[in-house]
Amino acid sequence: MEDSELLTAEEVASLLRVKPSTVYDAAARGDLPVVKLWKGKRRTLLRFRRGDIETFILNRTTQDRTGG
């Protein structure tokens, strides 16, 4: 799959094994990279780049990669 593929909050939630509301909350706090496509009268349409989500996951691994 392509890094720039856009995912819904539900798809990201499935990848992270969390609830979609957790994804929305993380995006609102700025903890999760998000693409705001447009703002409607009631809500903003959010999408997430697959590559950004994969990087987010990689940057949060607890394993020491320095070999020490």
N, C-alpha and C positions, 0 to 999 in steps of 0.2 A: 504494500500500500504506500501511497505517496505521503511524504511528510506534511505537505500543505493541505491534505484532506481535512475538511471541516467536519467536526463531530458535534452532536447535540450533547446537552448536559446529561441526558439519560445514557448515551453511549459512553461518555467519560465516566459516569458513575459505575457503569458495568465494568469498565476496565479497572477502576480503582477499588471496586467492590464496596462502594458506599452508596448512600441514598442520593438521589438527584438534588435534594435540598442542601446536602453537604457541599456539592459542587457549586451550586449557586452562591452559597454563603462564602466559600473560599474565593470565588471570583469577585464578589462584592468587596471583600477585604483586601483584594489585590494579591492574595497568596497564590492564585492560579491564573496563568495567562489566558486571556479571553479576547475574542474578536467581537466587537459590538457592531452588528450589521446595520441596524437602524433602530430608532426609538419611535415606538408607536404611542398612542394615546394612553394606554394602560401599562405597557411594559416594553422593555428593550429586547430585541432578538439577539441572543448570544450564541456564538459558536466557538469551538475550541480546535486549534490546529493539532493534528495528531502528533507532529514533531515536537510541538511545545509541551504536550502532555508527556510524551516519552522522555524528554529532557527533564521535566519536572520530577518524574519518577526516578531517573538516574541520579539526579542531584540530591536525592533524599535517602539514598541507600546508607545503611549504618555500617556496612562492611568497610574496613580500612583497606583502601586500594594502594597504599604506599608500600605494602609488603612488610611493614614493621610491626 
